[in-house]
Amino acid sequence: MKPLNLLLVAALAVPACSPGPQPIAYGEDVGDFCRMVIVDERYGAELVTDRGRVYKFDSIECLAGFLLAMEDTAAVHSLWVTPFQTPGQLIRIEDALFLHSPMLRSPMGANLTAFHADSITADALVDSFGGEVLDWQAVLELVRTRPAAAGRHGEP
């Protein structure tokens, strides 16, 4: 193989090897925290490790509970949530706004829902659904201070 072709193949292979999310098989995949089948395409979430291991969850609260229960979070590469506006898709938590509202019942009952931060404002969310807009740290604090909000406890 010519050196230029080899370089091109290597360059294309590198992005394929970097850790990232996997599609959730709704109705089939089981959450790694609550051990329930993931069925609602508006609430899936994932944790990806540096080694590419993907943990799947049926809700934001299960992702948060799993993360809080981890002994060593240094190996966490990225966290992903499904935005309510685009069911079945995943976005990085850095690109999300979180709403805590009883008008939107998440699968494990903590009433936490993610939205694309670039497509809706916090004021518009509250006007539409009531509740309180949270950042990721506030989501973790909510789950930490209300363990029942994390759903059933699994083992990370």
Contacts in CASP RR format, 6 or more apart in sequence:
PFRMAT RR
TARGET T0000
AUTHOR 0000-0000-0000
METHOD contacts of the structure
MODEL  1
MKPLNLLLVAALAVPACSPGPQPIAYGEDVGDFCRMVIVDERYGAELVTD
RGRVYKFDSIECLAGFLLAMEDTAAVHSLWVTPFQTPGQLIRIEDALFLH
SPMLRSPMGANLTAFHADSITADALVDSFGGEVLDWQAVLELVRTRPAAA
GRHGEP
1 9 0 8 1.000
19 48 0 8 1.000
19 49 0 8 1.000
19 50 0 8 1.000
19 51 0 8 1.000
19 52 0 8 1.000
19 77 0 8 1.000
19 78 0 8 1.000
20 48 0 8 1.000
20 52 0 8 1.000
20 54 0 8 1.000
20 77 0 8 1.000
20 78 0 8 1.000
20 80 0 8 1.000
21 46 0 8 1.000
21 48 0 8 1.000
21 54 0 8 1.000
21 78 0 8 1.000
21 80 0 8 1.000
21 90 0 8 1.000
22 46 0 8 1.000
22 54 0 8 1.000
22 56 0 8 1.000
23 88 0 8 1.000
24 38 0 8 1.000
24 41 0 8 1.000
24 44 0 8 1.000
24 46 0 8 1.000
24 56 0 8 1.000
24 82 0 8 1.000
24 88 0 8 1.000
24 90 0 8 1.000
25 38 0 8 1.000
26 38 0 8 1.000
26 39 0 8 1.000
26 40 0 8 1.000
26 41 0 8 1.000
26 88 0 8 1.000
27 37 0 8 1.000
27 38 0 8 1.000
27 39 0 8 1.000
28 37 0 8 1.000
28 38 0 8 1.000
29 37 0 8 1.000
29 38 0 8 1.000
29 56 0 8 1.000
30 36 0 8 1.000
30 37 0 8 1.000
30 38 0 8 1.000
30 56 0 8 1.000
31 37 0 8 1.000
31 38 0 8 1.000
31 55 0 8 1.000
31 56 0 8 1.000
31 57 0 8 1.000
31 58 0 8 1.000
31 62 0 8 1.000
32 55 0 8 1.000
32 56 0 8 1.000
32 57 0 8 1.000
32 62 0 8 1.000
32 66 0 8 1.000
32 154 0 8 1.000
32 156 0 8 1.000
33 55 0 8 1.000
33 57 0 8 1.000
33 62 0 8 1.000
33 63 0 8 1.000
33 65 0 8 1.000
33 66 0 8 1.000
33 69 0 8 1.000
33 150 0 8 1.000
33 151 0 8 1.000
33 152 0 8 1.000
33 153 0 8 1.000
33 154 0 8 1.000
33 156 0 8 1.000
34 57 0 8 1.000
34 58 0 8 1.000
34 59 0 8 1.000
34 62 0 8 1.000
34 108 0 8 1.000
34 151 0 8 1.000
34 152 0 8 1.000
34 154 0 8 1.000
35 152 0 8 1.000
35 154 0 8 1.000
36 58 0 8 1.000
36 107 0 8 1.000
36 152 0 8 1.000
37 58 0 8 1.000
38 44 0 8 1.000
38 56 0 8 1.000
38 57 0 8 1.000
38 58 0 8 1.000
38 107 0 8 1.000
39 58 0 8 1.000
39 107 0 8 1.000
40 58 0 8 1.000
40 107 0 8 1.000
41 82 0 8 1.000
41 87 0 8 1.000
41 88 0 8 1.000
42 82 0 8 1.000
42 84 0 8 1.000
42 87 0 8 1.000
42 88 0 8 1.000
42 113 0 8 1.000
43 58 0 8 1.000
43 59 0 8 1.000
43 60 0 8 1.000
43 82 0 8 1.000
43 106 0 8 1.000
43 107 0 8 1.000
43 113 0 8 1.000
43 114 0 8 1.000
44 56 0 8 1.000
44 57 0 8 1.000
44 58 0 8 1.000
44 59 0 8 1.000
44 60 0 8 1.000
44 81 0 8 1.000
44 82 0 8 1.000
44 88 0 8 1.000
44 90 0 8 1.000
45 56 0 8 1.000
45 57 0 8 1.000
45 58 0 8 1.000
45 59 0 8 1.000
45 60 0 8 1.000
45 62 0 8 1.000
45 63 0 8 1.000
45 79 0 8 1.000
45 80 0 8 1.000
45 81 0 8 1.000
45 82 0 8 1.000
45 90 0 8 1.000
45 114 0 8 1.000
46 54 0 8 1.000
46 55 0 8 1.000
46 56 0 8 1.000
46 57 0 8 1.000
46 63 0 8 1.000
46 79 0 8 1.000
46 80 0 8 1.000
46 90 0 8 1.000
47 54 0 8 1.000
47 55 0 8 1.000
47 57 0 8 1.000
47 63 0 8 1.000
47 66 0 8 1.000
47 67 0 8 1.000
47 76 0 8 1.000
47 78 0 8 1.000
47 79 0 8 1.000
47 80 0 8 1.000
48 54 0 8 1.000
48 55 0 8 1.000
48 76 0 8 1.000
48 77 0 8 1.000
48 78 0 8 1.000
48 79 0 8 1.000
48 80 0 8 1.000
49 55 0 8 1.000
49 75 0 8 1.000
49 76 0 8 1.000
49 77 0 8 1.000
50 75 0 8 1.000
50 76 0 8 1.000
50 77 0 8 1.000
51 75 0 8 1.000
52 77 0 8 1.000
55 66 0 8 1.000
55 156 0 8 1.000
57 63 0 8 1.000
57 66 0 8 1.000
58 107 0 8 1.000
58 108 0 8 1.000
59 106 0 8 1.000
59 107 0 8 1.000
59 108 0 8 1.000
59 109 0 8 1.000
59 110 0 8 1.000
59 112 0 8 1.000
59 151 0 8 1.000
60 81 0 8 1.000
60 98 0 8 1.000
60 106 0 8 1.000
60 110 0 8 1.000
60 112 0 8 1.000
60 113 0 8 1.000
60 114 0 8 1.000
60 139 0 8 1.000
61 106 0 8 1.000
61 108 0 8 1.000
61 109 0 8 1.000
61 110 0 8 1.000
61 112 0 8 1.000
61 143 0 8 1.000
61 149 0 8 1.000
61 150 0 8 1.000
61 151 0 8 1.000
62 107 0 8 1.000
62 108 0 8 1.000
62 150 0 8 1.000
62 151 0 8 1.000
63 79 0 8 1.000
63 81 0 8 1.000
64 112 0 8 1.000
64 139 0 8 1.000
64 140 0 8 1.000
64 142 0 8 1.000
64 143 0 8 1.000
64 150 0 8 1.000
65 143 0 8 1.000
65 150 0 8 1.000
65 151 0 8 1.000
66 154 0 8 1.000
66 156 0 8 1.000
67 73 0 8 1.000
67 76 0 8 1.000
67 79 0 8 1.000
67 140 0 8 1.000
67 156 0 8 1.000
68 140 0 8 1.000
68 143 0 8 1.000
68 144 0 8 1.000
68 150 0 8 1.000
69 153 0 8 1.000
69 154 0 8 1.000
69 155 0 8 1.000
69 156 0 8 1.000
70 76 0 8 1.000
70 156 0 8 1.000
71 156 0 8 1.000
78 92 0 8 1.000
79 92 0 8 1.000
79 93 0 8 1.000
79 136 0 8 1.000
80 90 0 8 1.000
80 91 0 8 1.000
80 92 0 8 1.000
80 93 0 8 1.000
81 90 0 8 1.000
81 91 0 8 1.000
81 93 0 8 1.000
81 96 0 8 1.000
81 114 0 8 1.000
82 88 0 8 1.000
82 89 0 8 1.000
82 90 0 8 1.000
82 91 0 8 1.000
82 114 0 8 1.000
83 89 0 8 1.000
83 91 0 8 1.000
83 96 0 8 1.000
83 114 0 8 1.000
83 115 0 8 1.000
83 116 0 8 1.000
84 104 0 8 1.000
84 113 0 8 1.000
84 114 0 8 1.000
84 115 0 8 1.000
85 115 0 8 1.000
85 116 0 8 1.000
85 119 0 8 1.000
85 120 0 8 1.000
86 116 0 8 1.000
91 114 0 8 1.000
91 116 0 8 1.000
93 114 0 8 1.000
93 136 0 8 1.000
94 136 0 8 1.000
95 116 0 8 1.000
95 117 0 8 1.000
95 118 0 8 1.000
96 114 0 8 1.000
96 115 0 8 1.000
96 116 0 8 1.000
96 117 0 8 1.000
96 136 0 8 1.000
97 114 0 8 1.000
97 115 0 8 1.000
97 116 0 8 1.000
97 117 0 8 1.000
97 120 0 8 1.000
97 122 0 8 1.000
97 125 0 8 1.000
97 133 0 8 1.000
97 134 0 8 1.000
97 135 0 8 1.000
98 112 0 8 1.000
98 113 0 8 1.000
98 114 0 8 1.000
98 115 0 8 1.000
98 133 0 8 1.000
98 134 0 8 1.000
98 135 0 8 1.000
98 136 0 8 1.000
98 138 0 8 1.000
98 139 0 8 1.000
99 112 0 8 1.000
99 113 0 8 1.000
99 114 0 8 1.000
99 115 0 8 1.000
99 125 0 8 1.000
99 126 0 8 1.000
99 129 0 8 1.000
99 130 0 8 1.000
99 131 0 8 1.000
99 132 0 8 1.000
99 133 0 8 1.000
99 134 0 8 1.000
100 110 0 8 1.000
100 111 0 8 1.000
100 112 0 8 1.000
100 131 0 8 1.000
100 132 0 8 1.000
100 133 0 8 1.000
100 134 0 8 1.000
100 139 0 8 1.000
100 142 0 8 1.000
101 111 0 8 1.000
101 113 0 8 1.000
101 129 0 8 1.000
101 130 0 8 1.000
101 131 0 8 1.000
101 132 0 8 1.000
102 111 0 8 1.000
102 131 0 8 1.000
103 111 0 8 1.000
103 129 0 8 1.000
103 130 0 8 1.000
103 131 0 8 1.000
104 111 0 8 1.000
104 113 0 8 1.000
104 129 0 8 1.000
105 111 0 8 1.000
106 112 0 8 1.000
106 113 0 8 1.000
108 149 0 8 1.000
108 150 0 8 1.000
108 151 0 8 1.000
108 152 0 8 1.000
109 149 0 8 1.000
109 151 0 8 1.000
110 142 0 8 1.000
110 143 0 8 1.000
110 146 0 8 1.000
110 149 0 8 1.000
110 150 0 8 1.000
110 151 0 8 1.000
112 134 0 8 1.000
112 139 0 8 1.000
112 142 0 8 1.000
112 149 0 8 1.000
113 129 0 8 1.000
115 125 0 8 1.000
122 133 0 8 1.000
125 133 0 8 1.000
126 132 0 8 1.000
126 133 0 8 1.000
134 142 0 8 1.000
142 149 0 8 1.000
143 149 0 8 1.000
143 150 0 8 1.000
147 153 0 8 1.000
END
